[in-house]
Amino acid sequence: MFNNLSDFVVYFVLVFLLFLAHAVIIIFQFKKHLKVNEGKGEKIGTRDFKLVNVCAEHLLIYVWWAVIGVAQNP
């Protein structure tokens, strides 16, 4: 898949930027949810934990892509 180290670096940076964009979106959604429920006495609910689980699952997907990229590097 990669002819040299620079190809791998480009691939890794693209995967990292994809993860970073996804993390920023999730953080803003989480902050918005907390702000909407601020002052209502609501504790962290199951929706918040589902959001964290989604973030963790996507992080694993991005890490898996990076592992596949490294494994296919000749």
mmCIF file of the N, C-alpha and C atoms, coordinates in Angstrom:
data_MODEL
# 
_entry.id   MODEL 
# 
loop_
_atom_site.group_PDB 
_atom_site.id 
_atom_site.type_symbol 
_atom_site.label_atom_id 
_atom_site.label_alt_id 
_atom_site.label_comp_id 
_atom_site.label_asym_id 
_atom_site.label_entity_id 
_atom_site.label_seq_id 
_atom_site.pdbx_PDB_ins_code 
_atom_site.Cartn_x 
_atom_site.Cartn_y 
_atom_site.Cartn_z 
_atom_site.occupancy 
_atom_site.B_iso_or_equiv 
_atom_site.pdbx_formal_charge 
_atom_site.auth_seq_id 
_atom_site.auth_comp_id 
_atom_site.auth_asym_id 
_atom_site.auth_atom_id 
_atom_site.pdbx_PDB_model_num 
ATOM 1   N N  . MET A 1 1  ? 0.826   -1.195 0.000  1.00 0.00 ? 1  MET A N  1 
ATOM 2   C CA . MET A 1 1  ? 0.000   0.000  0.000  1.00 0.00 ? 1  MET A CA 1 
ATOM 3   C C  . MET A 1 1  ? 0.869   1.257  0.000  1.00 0.00 ? 1  MET A C  1 
ATOM 4   N N  . PHE A 1 2  ? 1.946   1.251  0.760  1.00 0.00 ? 2  PHE A N  1 
ATOM 5   C CA . PHE A 1 2  ? 2.828   2.409  0.824  1.00 0.00 ? 2  PHE A CA 1 
ATOM 6   C C  . PHE A 1 2  ? 4.144   2.096  0.144  1.00 0.00 ? 2  PHE A C  1 
ATOM 7   N N  . ASN A 1 3  ? 4.610   3.018  -0.689 1.00 0.00 ? 3  ASN A N  1 
ATOM 8   C CA . ASN A 1 3  ? 5.896   2.818  -1.353 1.00 0.00 ? 3  ASN A CA 1 
ATOM 9   C C  . ASN A 1 3  ? 7.058   3.257  -0.487 1.00 0.00 ? 3  ASN A C  1 
ATOM 10  N N  . ASN A 1 4  ? 6.795   4.215  0.389  1.00 0.00 ? 4  ASN A N  1 
ATOM 11  C CA . ASN A 1 4  ? 7.860   4.678  1.273  1.00 0.00 ? 4  ASN A CA 1 
ATOM 12  C C  . ASN A 1 4  ? 7.243   5.265  2.544  1.00 0.00 ? 4  ASN A C  1 
ATOM 13  N N  . LEU A 1 5  ? 8.094   5.762  3.402  1.00 0.00 ? 5  LEU A N  1 
ATOM 14  C CA . LEU A 1 5  ? 7.642   6.273  4.695  1.00 0.00 ? 5  LEU A CA 1 
ATOM 15  C C  . LEU A 1 5  ? 6.768   7.511  4.550  1.00 0.00 ? 5  LEU A C  1 
ATOM 16  N N  . SER A 1 6  ? 7.033   8.344  3.556  1.00 0.00 ? 6  SER A N  1 
ATOM 17  C CA . SER A 1 6  ? 6.248   9.572  3.407  1.00 0.00 ? 6  SER A CA 1 
ATOM 18  C C  . SER A 1 6  ? 4.787   9.252  3.079  1.00 0.00 ? 6  SER A C  1 
ATOM 19  N N  . ASP A 1 7  ? 4.548   8.193  2.315  1.00 0.00 ? 7  ASP A N  1 
ATOM 20  C CA . ASP A 1 7  ? 3.162   7.784  2.038  1.00 0.00 ? 7  ASP A CA 1 
ATOM 21  C C  . ASP A 1 7  ? 2.450   7.391  3.324  1.00 0.00 ? 7  ASP A C  1 
ATOM 22  N N  . PHE A 1 8  ? 3.164   6.670  4.187  1.00 0.00 ? 8  PHE A N  1 
ATOM 23  C CA . PHE A 1 8  ? 2.568   6.273  5.462  1.00 0.00 ? 8  PHE A CA 1 
ATOM 24  C C  . PHE A 1 8  ? 2.259   7.489  6.322  1.00 0.00 ? 8  PHE A C  1 
ATOM 25  N N  . VAL A 1 9  ? 3.173   8.454  6.349  1.00 0.00 ? 9  VAL A N  1 
ATOM 26  C CA . VAL A 1 9  ? 2.965   9.660  7.155  1.00 0.00 ? 9  VAL A CA 1 
ATOM 27  C C  . VAL A 1 9  ? 1.725   10.409 6.652  1.00 0.00 ? 9  VAL A C  1 
ATOM 28  N N  . VAL A 1 10 ? 1.577   10.536 5.350  1.00 0.00 ? 10 VAL A N  1 
ATOM 29  C CA . VAL A 1 10 ? 0.396   11.208 4.788  1.00 0.00 ? 10 VAL A CA 1 
ATOM 30  C C  . VAL A 1 10 ? -0.866  10.452 5.182  1.00 0.00 ? 10 VAL A C  1 
ATOM 31  N N  . TYR A 1 11 ? -0.846  9.135  5.057  1.00 0.00 ? 11 TYR A N  1 
ATOM 32  C CA . TYR A 1 11 ? -1.994  8.312  5.429  1.00 0.00 ? 11 TYR A CA 1 
ATOM 33  C C  . TYR A 1 11 ? -2.331  8.483  6.904  1.00 0.00 ? 11 TYR A C  1 
ATOM 34  N N  . PHE A 1 12 ? -1.313  8.439  7.755  1.00 0.00 ? 12 PHE A N  1 
ATOM 35  C CA . PHE A 1 12 ? -1.531  8.562  9.191  1.00 0.00 ? 12 PHE A CA 1 
ATOM 36  C C  . PHE A 1 12 ? -2.100  9.933  9.539  1.00 0.00 ? 12 PHE A C  1 
ATOM 37  N N  . VAL A 1 13 ? -1.588  10.978 8.911  1.00 0.00 ? 13 VAL A N  1 
ATOM 38  C CA . VAL A 1 13 ? -2.088  12.340 9.173  1.00 0.00 ? 13 VAL A CA 1 
ATOM 39  C C  . VAL A 1 13 ? -3.547  12.457 8.737  1.00 0.00 ? 13 VAL A C  1 
ATOM 40  N N  . LEU A 1 14 ? -3.898  11.889 7.599  1.00 0.00 ? 14 LEU A N  1 
ATOM 41  C CA . LEU A 1 14 ? -5.295  11.946 7.138  1.00 0.00 ? 14 LEU A CA 1 
ATOM 42  C C  . LEU A 1 14 ? -6.230  11.218 8.101  1.00 0.00 ? 14 LEU A C  1 
ATOM 43  N N  . VAL A 1 15 ? -5.812  10.051 8.558  1.00 0.00 ? 15 VAL A N  1 
ATOM 44  C CA . VAL A 1 15 ? -6.636  9.302  9.512  1.00 0.00 ? 15 VAL A CA 1 
ATOM 45  C C  . VAL A 1 15 ? -6.760  10.080 10.817 1.00 0.00 ? 15 VAL A C  1 
ATOM 46  N N  . PHE A 1 16 ? -5.661  10.690 11.271 1.00 0.00 ? 16 PHE A N  1 
ATOM 47  C CA . PHE A 1 16 ? -5.696  11.466 12.501 1.00 0.00 ? 16 PHE A CA 1 
ATOM 48  C C  . PHE A 1 16 ? -6.620  12.675 12.363 1.00 0.00 ? 16 PHE A C  1 
ATOM 49  N N  . LEU A 1 17 ? -6.563  13.367 11.239 1.00 0.00 ? 17 LEU A N  1 
ATOM 50  C CA . LEU A 1 17 ? -7.440  14.522 11.017 1.00 0.00 ? 17 LEU A CA 1 
ATOM 51  C C  . LEU A 1 17 ? -8.903  14.103 10.977 1.00 0.00 ? 17 LEU A C  1 
ATOM 52  N N  . LEU A 1 18 ? -9.176  12.939 10.397 1.00 0.00 ? 18 LEU A N  1 
ATOM 53  C CA . LEU A 1 18 ? -10.541 12.425 10.373 1.00 0.00 ? 18 LEU A CA 1 
ATOM 54  C C  . LEU A 1 18 ? -11.036 12.162 11.792 1.00 0.00 ? 18 LEU A C  1 
ATOM 55  N N  . PHE A 1 19 ? -10.177 11.549 12.616 1.00 0.00 ? 19 PHE A N  1 
ATOM 56  C CA . PHE A 1 19 ? -10.552 11.308 14.010 1.00 0.00 ? 19 PHE A CA 1 
ATOM 57  C C  . PHE A 1 19 ? -10.736 12.616 14.759 1.00 0.00 ? 19 PHE A C  1 
ATOM 58  N N  . LEU A 1 20 ? -9.844  13.569 14.543 1.00 0.00 ? 20 LEU A N  1 
ATOM 59  C CA . LEU A 1 20 ? -9.920  14.847 15.234 1.00 0.00 ? 20 LEU A CA 1 
ATOM 60  C C  . LEU A 1 20 ? -11.217 15.578 14.895 1.00 0.00 ? 20 LEU A C  1 
ATOM 61  N N  . ALA A 1 21 ? -11.598 15.581 13.627 1.00 0.00 ? 21 ALA A N  1 
ATOM 62  C CA . ALA A 1 21 ? -12.847 16.225 13.224 1.00 0.00 ? 21 ALA A CA 1 
ATOM 63  C C  . ALA A 1 21 ? -14.034 15.546 13.900 1.00 0.00 ? 21 ALA A C  1 
ATOM 64  N N  . HIS A 1 22 ? -14.010 14.230 13.960 1.00 0.00 ? 22 HIS A N  1 
ATOM 65  C CA . HIS A 1 22 ? -15.102 13.497 14.593 1.00 0.00 ? 22 HIS A CA 1 
ATOM 66  C C  . HIS A 1 22 ? -15.159 13.800 16.090 1.00 0.00 ? 22 HIS A C  1 
ATOM 67  N N  . ALA A 1 23 ? -13.994 13.861 16.737 1.00 0.00 ? 23 ALA A N  1 
ATOM 68  C CA . ALA A 1 23 ? -13.957 14.148 18.171 1.00 0.00 ? 23 ALA A CA 1 
ATOM 69  C C  . ALA A 1 23 ? -14.474 15.548 18.466 1.00 0.00 ? 23 ALA A C  1 
ATOM 70  N N  . VAL A 1 24 ? -14.126 16.518 17.640 1.00 0.00 ? 24 VAL A N  1 
ATOM 71  C CA . VAL A 1 24 ? -14.602 17.898 17.844 1.00 0.00 ? 24 VAL A CA 1 
ATOM 72  C C  . VAL A 1 24 ? -16.122 17.952 17.735 1.00 0.00 ? 24 VAL A C  1 
ATOM 73  N N  . ILE A 1 25 ? -16.684 17.268 16.758 1.00 0.00 ? 25 ILE A N  1 
ATOM 74  C CA . ILE A 1 25 ? -18.144 17.242 16.601 1.00 0.00 ? 25 ILE A CA 1 
ATOM 75  C C  . ILE A 1 25 ? -18.792 16.637 17.846 1.00 0.00 ? 25 ILE A C  1 
ATOM 76  N N  . ILE A 1 26 ? -18.265 15.533 18.334 1.00 0.00 ? 26 ILE A N  1 
ATOM 77  C CA . ILE A 1 26 ? -18.838 14.879 19.515 1.00 0.00 ? 26 ILE A CA 1 
ATOM 78  C C  . ILE A 1 26 ? -18.719 15.776 20.746 1.00 0.00 ? 26 ILE A C  1 
ATOM 79  N N  . ILE A 1 27 ? -17.581 16.454 20.902 1.00 0.00 ? 27 ILE A N  1 
ATOM 80  C CA . ILE A 1 27 ? -17.407 17.334 22.056 1.00 0.00 ? 27 ILE A CA 1 
ATOM 81  C C  . ILE A 1 27 ? -18.427 18.464 22.024 1.00 0.00 ? 27 ILE A C  1 
ATOM 82  N N  . PHE A 1 28 ? -18.641 19.059 20.857 1.00 0.00 ? 28 PHE A N  1 
ATOM 83  C CA . PHE A 1 28 ? -19.622 20.141 20.766 1.00 0.00 ? 28 PHE A CA 1 
ATOM 84  C C  . PHE A 1 28 ? -21.041 19.640 21.040 1.00 0.00 ? 28 PHE A C  1 
ATOM 85  N N  . GLN A 1 29 ? -21.366 18.446 20.553 1.00 0.00 ? 29 GLN A N  1 
ATOM 86  C CA . GLN A 1 29 ? -22.683 17.874 20.836 1.00 0.00 ? 29 GLN A CA 1 
ATOM 87  C C  . GLN A 1 29 ? -22.844 17.631 22.333 1.00 0.00 ? 29 GLN A C  1 
ATOM 88  N N  . PHE A 1 30 ? -21.788 17.136 22.972 1.00 0.00 ? 30 PHE A N  1 
ATOM 89  C CA . PHE A 1 30 ? -21.835 16.838 24.401 1.00 0.00 ? 30 PHE A CA 1 
ATOM 90  C C  . PHE A 1 30 ? -21.996 18.123 25.205 1.00 0.00 ? 30 PHE A C  1 
ATOM 91  N N  . LYS A 1 31 ? -21.243 19.175 24.846 1.00 0.00 ? 31 LYS A N  1 
ATOM 92  C CA . LYS A 1 31 ? -21.351 20.457 25.542 1.00 0.00 ? 31 LYS A CA 1 
ATOM 93  C C  . LYS A 1 31 ? -22.740 21.066 25.350 1.00 0.00 ? 31 LYS A C  1 
ATOM 94  N N  . LYS A 1 32 ? -23.271 20.958 24.133 1.00 0.00 ? 32 LYS A N  1 
ATOM 95  C CA . LYS A 1 32 ? -24.606 21.485 23.852 1.00 0.00 ? 32 LYS A CA 1 
ATOM 96  C C  . LYS A 1 32 ? -25.641 20.764 24.709 1.00 0.00 ? 32 LYS A C  1 
ATOM 97  N N  . HIS A 1 33 ? -25.499 19.454 24.818 1.00 0.00 ? 33 HIS A N  1 
ATOM 98  C CA . HIS A 1 33 ? -26.437 18.668 25.622 1.00 0.00 ? 33 HIS A CA 1 
ATOM 99  C C  . HIS A 1 33 ? -26.349 19.079 27.095 1.00 0.00 ? 33 HIS A C  1 
ATOM 100 N N  . LEU A 1 34 ? -25.129 19.275 27.596 1.00 0.00 ? 34 LEU A N  1 
ATOM 101 C CA . LEU A 1 34 ? -24.968 19.677 28.994 1.00 0.00 ? 34 LEU A CA 1 
ATOM 102 C C  . LEU A 1 34 ? -25.522 21.079 29.227 1.00 0.00 ? 34 LEU A C  1 
ATOM 103 N N  . LYS A 1 35 ? -25.329 21.978 28.253 1.00 0.00 ? 35 LYS A N  1 
ATOM 104 C CA . LYS A 1 35 ? -25.815 23.347 28.397 1.00 0.00 ? 35 LYS A CA 1 
ATOM 105 C C  . LYS A 1 35 ? -27.343 23.387 28.397 1.00 0.00 ? 35 LYS A C  1 
ATOM 106 N N  . VAL A 1 36 ? -27.968 22.591 27.544 1.00 0.00 ? 36 VAL A N  1 
ATOM 107 C CA . VAL A 1 36 ? -29.433 22.540 27.477 1.00 0.00 ? 36 VAL A CA 1 
ATOM 108 C C  . VAL A 1 36 ? -30.011 22.048 28.796 1.00 0.00 ? 36 VAL A C  1 
ATOM 109 N N  . ASN A 1 37 ? -29.335 21.093 29.427 1.00 0.00 ? 37 ASN A N  1 
ATOM 110 C CA . ASN A 1 37 ? -29.846 20.501 30.662 1.00 0.00 ? 37 ASN A CA 1 
ATOM 111 C C  . ASN A 1 37 ? -29.283 21.161 31.920 1.00 0.00 ? 37 ASN A C  1 
ATOM 112 N N  . GLU A 1 38 ? -28.552 22.253 31.746 1.00 0.00 ? 38 GLU A N  1 
ATOM 113 C CA . GLU A 1 38 ? -27.937 22.929 32.883 1.00 0.00 ? 38 GLU A CA 1 
ATOM 114 C C  . GLU A 1 38 ? -29.016 23.538 33.784 1.00 0.00 ? 38 GLU A C  1 
ATOM 115 N N  . GLY A 1 39 ? -28.865 23.339 35.062 1.00 0.00 ? 39 GLY A N  1 
ATOM 116 C CA . GLY A 1 39 ? -29.793 23.925 36.020 1.00 0.00 ? 39 GLY A CA 1 
ATOM 117 C C  . GLY A 1 39 ? -31.078 23.138 36.199 1.00 0.00 ? 39 GLY A C  1 
ATOM 118 N N  . LYS A 1 40 ? -31.235 22.037 35.494 1.00 0.00 ? 40 LYS A N  1 
ATOM 119 C CA . LYS A 1 40 ? -32.450 21.236 35.617 1.00 0.00 ? 40 LYS A CA 1 
ATOM 120 C C  . LYS A 1 40 ? -32.279 20.130 36.646 1.00 0.00 ? 40 LYS A C  1 
ATOM 121 N N  . GLY A 1 41 ? -31.093 20.051 37.219 1.00 0.00 ? 41 GLY A N  1 
ATOM 122 C CA . GLY A 1 41 ? -30.840 19.013 38.221 1.00 0.00 ? 41 GLY A CA 1 
ATOM 123 C C  . GLY A 1 41 ? -30.708 17.636 37.617 1.00 0.00 ? 41 GLY A C  1 
ATOM 124 N N  . GLU A 1 42 ? -30.532 17.580 36.303 1.00 0.00 ? 42 GLU A N  1 
ATOM 125 C CA . GLU A 1 42 ? -30.428 16.280 35.636 1.00 0.00 ? 42 GLU A CA 1 
ATOM 126 C C  . GLU A 1 42 ? -28.997 15.752 35.741 1.00 0.00 ? 42 GLU A C  1 
ATOM 127 N N  . LYS A 1 43 ? -28.882 14.531 36.157 1.00 0.00 ? 43 LYS A N  1 
ATOM 128 C CA . LYS A 1 43 ? -27.563 13.910 36.211 1.00 0.00 ? 43 LYS A CA 1 
ATOM 129 C C  . LYS A 1 43 ? -27.214 13.382 34.828 1.00 0.00 ? 43 LYS A C  1 
ATOM 130 N N  . ILE A 1 44 ? -25.963 12.980 34.708 1.00 0.00 ? 44 ILE A N  1 
ATOM 131 C CA . ILE A 1 44 ? -25.545 12.428 33.418 1.00 0.00 ? 44 ILE A CA 1 
ATOM 132 C C  . ILE A 1 44 ? -26.350 11.170 33.147 1.00 0.00 ? 44 ILE A C  1 
ATOM 133 N N  . GLY A 1 45 ? -26.996 11.172 32.000 1.00 0.00 ? 45 GLY A N  1 
ATOM 134 C CA . GLY A 1 45 ? -27.886 10.063 31.673 1.00 0.00 ? 45 GLY A CA 1 
ATOM 135 C C  . GLY A 1 45 ? -27.272 9.071  30.712 1.00 0.00 ? 45 GLY A C  1 
ATOM 136 N N  . THR A 1 46 ? -28.094 8.129  30.293 1.00 0.00 ? 46 THR A N  1 
ATOM 137 C CA . THR A 1 46 ? -27.604 7.073  29.410 1.00 0.00 ? 46 THR A CA 1 
ATOM 138 C C  . THR A 1 46 ? -27.233 7.629  28.044 1.00 0.00 ? 46 THR A C  1 
ATOM 139 N N  . ARG A 1 47 ? -27.878 8.729  27.623 1.00 0.00 ? 47 ARG A N  1 
ATOM 140 C CA . ARG A 1 47 ? -27.543 9.314  26.317 1.00 0.00 ? 47 ARG A CA 1 
ATOM 141 C C  . ARG A 1 47 ? -26.081 9.731  26.289 1.00 0.00 ? 47 ARG A C  1 
ATOM 142 N N  . ASP A 1 48 ? -25.589 10.284 27.388 1.00 0.00 ? 48 ASP A N  1 
ATOM 143 C CA . ASP A 1 48 ? -24.199 10.735 27.446 1.00 0.00 ? 48 ASP A CA 1 
ATOM 144 C C  . ASP A 1 48 ? -23.251 9.545  27.352 1.00 0.00 ? 48 ASP A C  1 
ATOM 145 N N  . PHE A 1 49 ? -23.606 8.459  28.016 1.00 0.00 ? 49 PHE A N  1 
ATOM 146 C CA . PHE A 1 49 ? -22.745 7.286  27.956 1.00 0.00 ? 49 PHE A CA 1 
ATOM 147 C C  . PHE A 1 49 ? -22.775 6.661  26.569 1.00 0.00 ? 49 PHE A C  1 
ATOM 148 N N  . LYS A 1 50 ? -23.916 6.721  25.892 1.00 0.00 ? 50 LYS A N  1 
ATOM 149 C CA . LYS A 1 50 ? -23.977 6.219  24.522 1.00 0.00 ? 50 LYS A CA 1 
ATOM 150 C C  . LYS A 1 50 ? -23.081 7.056  23.622 1.00 0.00 ? 50 LYS A C  1 
ATOM 151 N N  . LEU A 1 51 ? -23.067 8.371  23.848 1.00 0.00 ? 51 LEU A N  1 
ATOM 152 C CA . LEU A 1 51 ? -22.222 9.263  23.068 1.00 0.00 ? 51 LEU A CA 1 
ATOM 153 C C  . LEU A 1 51 ? -20.751 8.926  23.266 1.00 0.00 ? 51 LEU A C  1 
ATOM 154 N N  . VAL A 1 52 ? -20.365 8.655  24.501 1.00 0.00 ? 52 VAL A N  1 
ATOM 155 C CA . VAL A 1 52 ? -18.984 8.279  24.794 1.00 0.00 ? 52 VAL A CA 1 
ATOM 156 C C  . VAL A 1 52 ? -18.653 6.937  24.141 1.00 0.00 ? 52 VAL A C  1 
ATOM 157 N N  . ASN A 1 53 ? -19.594 6.008  24.168 1.00 0.00 ? 53 ASN A N  1 
ATOM 158 C CA . ASN A 1 53 ? -19.371 4.706  23.527 1.00 0.00 ? 53 ASN A CA 1 
ATOM 159 C C  . ASN A 1 53 ? -19.179 4.846  22.023 1.00 0.00 ? 53 ASN A C  1 
ATOM 160 N N  . VAL A 1 54 ? -19.969 5.721  21.403 1.00 0.00 ? 54 VAL A N  1 
ATOM 161 C CA . VAL A 1 54 ? -19.832 5.948  19.960 1.00 0.00 ? 54 VAL A CA 1 
ATOM 162 C C  . VAL A 1 54 ? -18.450 6.508  19.656 1.00 0.00 ? 54 VAL A C  1 
ATOM 163 N N  . CYS A 1 55 ? -18.004 7.455  20.481 1.00 0.00 ? 55 CYS A N  1 
ATOM 164 C CA . CYS A 1 55 ? -16.677 8.038  20.291 1.00 0.00 ? 55 CYS A CA 1 
ATOM 165 C C  . CYS A 1 55 ? -15.602 6.960  20.418 1.00 0.00 ? 55 CYS A C  1 
ATOM 166 N N  . ALA A 1 56 ? -15.720 6.107  21.409 1.00 0.00 ? 56 ALA A N  1 
ATOM 167 C CA . ALA A 1 56 ? -14.742 5.042  21.620 1.00 0.00 ? 56 ALA A CA 1 
ATOM 168 C C  . ALA A 1 56 ? -14.737 4.056  20.453 1.00 0.00 ? 56 ALA A C  1 
ATOM 169 N N  . GLU A 1 57 ? -15.919 3.721  19.951 1.00 0.00 ? 57 GLU A N  1 
ATOM 170 C CA . GLU A 1 57 ? -15.999 2.795  18.822 1.00 0.00 ? 57 GLU A CA 1 
ATOM 171 C C  . GLU A 1 57 ? -15.342 3.388  17.586 1.00 0.00 ? 57 GLU A C  1 
ATOM 172 N N  . HIS A 1 58 ? -15.586 4.671  17.334 1.00 0.00 ? 58 HIS A N  1 
ATOM 173 C CA . HIS A 1 58 ? -14.980 5.290  16.171 1.00 0.00 ? 58 HIS A CA 1 
ATOM 174 C C  . HIS A 1 58 ? -13.467 5.417  16.326 1.00 0.00 ? 58 HIS A C  1 
ATOM 175 N N  . LEU A 1 59 ? -13.016 5.660  17.543 1.00 0.00 ? 59 LEU A N  1 
ATOM 176 C CA . LEU A 1 59 ? -11.571 5.703  17.786 1.00 0.00 ? 59 LEU A CA 1 
ATOM 177 C C  . LEU A 1 59 ? -10.954 4.345  17.452 1.00 0.00 ? 59 LEU A C  1 
ATOM 178 N N  . LEU A 1 60 ? -11.621 3.265  17.852 1.00 0.00 ? 60 LEU A N  1 
ATOM 179 C CA . LEU A 1 60 ? -11.114 1.930  17.534 1.00 0.00 ? 60 LEU A CA 1 
ATOM 180 C C  . LEU A 1 60 ? -11.078 1.691  16.022 1.00 0.00 ? 60 LEU A C  1 
ATOM 181 N N  . ILE A 1 61 ? -12.084 2.201  15.316 1.00 0.00 ? 61 ILE A N  1 
ATOM 182 C CA . ILE A 1 61 ? -12.102 2.056  13.859 1.00 0.00 ? 61 ILE A CA 1 
ATOM 183 C C  . ILE A 1 61 ? -10.909 2.768  13.247 1.00 0.00 ? 61 ILE A C  1 
ATOM 184 N N  . TYR A 1 62 ? -10.631 4.004  13.689 1.00 0.00 ? 62 TYR A N  1 
ATOM 185 C CA . TYR A 1 62 ? -9.507  4.751  13.136 1.00 0.00 ? 62 TYR A CA 1 
ATOM 186 C C  . TYR A 1 62 ? -8.182  4.076  13.466 1.00 0.00 ? 62 TYR A C  1 
ATOM 187 N N  . VAL A 1 63 ? -8.058  3.564  14.677 1.00 0.00 ? 63 VAL A N  1 
ATOM 188 C CA . VAL A 1 63 ? -6.828  2.854  15.057 1.00 0.00 ? 63 VAL A CA 1 
ATOM 189 C C  . VAL A 1 63 ? -6.679  1.602  14.187 1.00 0.00 ? 63 VAL A C  1 
ATOM 190 N N  . TRP A 1 64 ? -7.783  0.910  13.936 1.00 0.00 ? 64 TRP A N  1 
ATOM 191 C CA . TRP A 1 64 ? -7.737  -0.294 13.096 1.00 0.00 ? 64 TRP A CA 1 
ATOM 192 C C  . TRP A 1 64 ? -7.283  0.062  11.687 1.00 0.00 ? 64 TRP A C  1 
ATOM 193 N N  . TRP A 1 65 ? -7.784  1.182  11.148 1.00 0.00 ? 65 TRP A N  1 
ATOM 194 C CA . TRP A 1 65 ? -7.339  1.613  9.820  1.00 0.00 ? 65 TRP A CA 1 
ATOM 195 C C  . TRP A 1 65 ? -5.836  1.849  9.818  1.00 0.00 ? 65 TRP A C  1 
ATOM 196 N N  . ALA A 1 66 ? -5.330  2.487  10.874 1.00 0.00 ? 66 ALA A N  1 
ATOM 197 C CA . ALA A 1 66 ? -3.891  2.748  10.956 1.00 0.00 ? 66 ALA A CA 1 
ATOM 198 C C  . ALA A 1 66 ? -3.108  1.439  11.037 1.00 0.00 ? 66 ALA A C  1 
ATOM 199 N N  . VAL A 1 67 ? -3.613  0.472  11.799 1.00 0.00 ? 67 VAL A N  1 
ATOM 200 C CA . VAL A 1 67 ? -2.940  -0.834 11.925 1.00 0.00 ? 67 VAL A CA 1 
ATOM 201 C C  . VAL A 1 67 ? -2.914  -1.541 10.579 1.00 0.00 ? 67 VAL A C  1 
ATOM 202 N N  . ILE A 1 68 ? -4.014  -1.499 9.856  1.00 0.00 ? 68 ILE A N  1 
ATOM 203 C CA . ILE A 1 68 ? -4.049  -2.127 8.533  1.00 0.00 ? 68 ILE A CA 1 
ATOM 204 C C  . ILE A 1 68 ? -3.047  -1.446 7.605  1.00 0.00 ? 68 ILE A C  1 
ATOM 205 N N  . GLY A 1 69 ? -2.979  -0.119 7.691  1.00 0.00 ? 69 GLY A N  1 
ATOM 206 C CA . GLY A 1 69 ? -2.018  0.610  6.864  1.00 0.00 ? 69 GLY A CA 1 
ATOM 207 C C  . GLY A 1 69 ? -0.589  0.215  7.166  1.00 0.00 ? 69 GLY A C  1 
ATOM 208 N N  . VAL A 1 70 ? -0.264  0.058  8.439  1.00 0.00 ? 70 VAL A N  1 
ATOM 209 C CA . VAL A 1 70 ? 1.090   -0.349 8.828  1.00 0.00 ? 70 VAL A CA 1 
ATOM 210 C C  . VAL A 1 70 ? 1.361   -1.775 8.375  1.00 0.00 ? 70 VAL A C  1 
ATOM 211 N N  . ALA A 1 71 ? 0.376   -2.649 8.521  1.00 0.00 ? 71 ALA A N  1 
ATOM 212 C CA . ALA A 1 71 ? 0.562   -4.053 8.160  1.00 0.00 ? 71 ALA A CA 1 
ATOM 213 C C  . ALA A 1 71 ? 0.780   -4.219 6.657  1.00 0.00 ? 71 ALA A C  1 
ATOM 214 N N  . GLN A 1 72 ? 0.194   -3.337 5.860  1.00 0.00 ? 72 GLN A N  1 
ATOM 215 C CA . GLN A 1 72 ? 0.339   -3.461 4.410  1.00 0.00 ? 72 GLN A CA 1 
ATOM 216 C C  . GLN A 1 72 ? 1.548   -2.702 3.880  1.00 0.00 ? 72 GLN A C  1 
ATOM 217 N N  . ASN A 1 73 ? 2.294   -2.063 4.764  1.00 0.00 ? 73 ASN A N  1 
ATOM 218 C CA . ASN A 1 73 ? 3.489   -1.332 4.342  1.00 0.00 ? 73 ASN A CA 1 
ATOM 219 C C  . ASN A 1 73 ? 4.597   -2.338 4.016  1.00 0.00 ? 73 ASN A C  1 
ATOM 220 N N  . PRO A 1 74 ? 5.060   -2.351 2.797  1.00 0.00 ? 74 PRO A N  1 
ATOM 221 C CA . PRO A 1 74 ? 6.078   -3.353 2.417  1.00 0.00 ? 74 PRO A CA 1 
ATOM 222 C C  . PRO A 1 74 ? 7.420   -3.102 3.084  1.00 0.00 ? 74 PRO A C  1 
# 
